[in-house]
Amino acid sequence: MRRSVLRSLGAAWMIGSAAPPALGAQAADPGAAVDRAFAWASDSSPGCAVAVAKDGLTVLARAYGMASLEHDVPFAVETVSDAASVSKQFTAAAVLLLVQDGKLSLDEPVRRHLPELPDYGSPVTIRQLLNHTSGLREWSDLALFTGWTRETAAYSNHDVLGIASRQRALNFAPGSEFSYSNTNFELAAILVGRVSGIPFAEFTRRRLFEPLGMSSTQWRDDHTRMVKRLASGYQPDGRGRFRRRDSVENTHGGGGLLTTVGDLLKWNEALAAGRVVSPELVRQMETPLRLSNGREVPYGLGLWLRRYRGVREVEHGGKMAGYRAFVARYPEQRVSVALLCNDVSVDPVALGHAAADAFLPGQLPPPGPGSPPPPTVALAPVQLAAKAGLYRHAPTGMPLRIGVEGGAWRFPGSVEFGAGTLEPTSPTTFVFAGGYARGEFLAGPGGEVQGMRVWPATGGDTTRFERVAEWTPTMAELGEFAGRYTSGEANGTFTVQQQGDRLLLMLGRPGRYTPLAPEYRDAFTSGFGVITFQRDWQGRITSLSVTGWLTRGVVFLRE
């Protein structure tokens, strides 16, 4: 589940904002309320299974739509589906079992057990794997550079280790930032196998699934293995029909848990009761991490730790191929929700929250952004136009183009930053995402706009952007970039070709390419991030670097 910088500014502090303002009490007919949320599902569409527990007892278990459109198999409560990133809490628990056994410590270096990883100077710890602060690059982004995505090649955990072992740099110093990366949990699964002496899938079967009665749960460590009652994954084809979108990879640990909503409820109850690992280790799973700069992030060990409509929520969602999932607990209310779907177009968080809303009791207030946002103001077109233009995210170089629309600043969207509106609260300040984030434009000594900064209304790090000049290269200038570029870290080669007035970047796989759109000097956006070319002292192109969604600064040298 990817989170971009500005999408996070509009989402990370808005959990639950789409919910109704309040519920007078538990719904009079909670089953009917849940049915309404899934009214879109039919016998000609993919579907979902959803289950809810209250005080440890299952109070609702229903299914909607189809598990297999080809074979006319309805989705059932017993249908097995891919839980995607919901899997991460299971991997974290497996690591914690080894901590409980006295076989490892969360704060010891990962290289003690995975010596194939490079020495980055500052050690990456096991804890940093489990809370996404390791700085390790996302393996699937690196695989994408070869032209073979995680949905077109049967990557394994050993492939992930090979990719990680080739990386000469991290995205950031360990512990200094939070960046979601599946690499962390695939490596954690390998670590469990090495420390325990048995394969990860077997370890979790013996220590987690069988003791908890999760008889329908296993890992997708071999995508060719037959799995009874397994749903197919789908995506809309844009013409009112659906196409198959199954997973063909064998990586597991960060995803790949095949399970049912009933088994997920068993897991939720057992974890909350301290029957998976000790209550002290559960507390560590559910403690928000703290970065080296002191900032707190609402992620523990394989779990998001939020507030939903004013109440504590322990949750994780998942998206993989055509599968969607959501699992949540509301500890004080003793409510637990599990959701599994096989349609790429559904919003699993919204559907899971709709099921929770039917059973959460009492008046639950909507979340607030902290202090009320300042009122918006009307600015003259010239005032708005003065701030429009191209900006560059300072840490990554990602471009963000701001225009004017409807009396506000608007960014229409890019490969990284999504789309959004900056509502003016003065000639130089604005609110974003309904007041959950705020910002200001920064002026230089002469009053010219030099950049902007954005920060969450509830407190946290500031995100900075520099204003840069837009660039339209000539045909001759485009020709300077043509050539072959090779990277040992990506284990592949890019070929940059000029075709008339545009550049194409050819990936390692034949027939795979992405157009390069010029942004600012020597920087282009592509289908997977920003491509920045480097020059020597004579102005000759010597290399390019790629910064993707979860991967920064992968260097390709010009041949």
Secondary structure, 3 states (H helix, E strand, C coil): CCCCHHHHHHHCCCCCCCCCCCCCCCCCCHHHHHHHHCCCCCCCCECEEEEEEECCEEEEEEEECEEECCCCEECCCCCEEECHHHHHHHHHHHHHHHHHCCCCCCCCEHHHCCCCCCCCCCCCEHHHHHCCCCCCCCHHHHHHCCCCCCCCCCCCHHHHHHHHHCCCCCCCCCCCCCCCCHHHHHHHHHHHHHHHCCCHHHHHHHHHHCCCCCCCCEECCCCCCCCCCECCCEEECCCCCEEECCCCCCCCCCCCEEECHHHHHHHHHHHHCCCCCCHHHHHHHCCCEECCCCCEECECCCCEEEEECCEEEEEEEEEECCEEEEEEEEHHHCEEEEEEECECCCCHHHHHHHHHHCCCCCCCCCCCCCCCCCCCCCCCHHHHHHHCEEEEECCCCCEEEEEEECCEEEECCCCCCCCEEEEECCCCEEEECCCCEEEEEEECCCCCEEEEEEEECCCCCCEEEEEECCCCCCHHHHHCCCEEEEECCCCEEEEEEEECCEEEEECCCCCCEEEEEECCCCEEEECCEEEEEEECCCCCEEEEEEECCCCCCEEEEEC
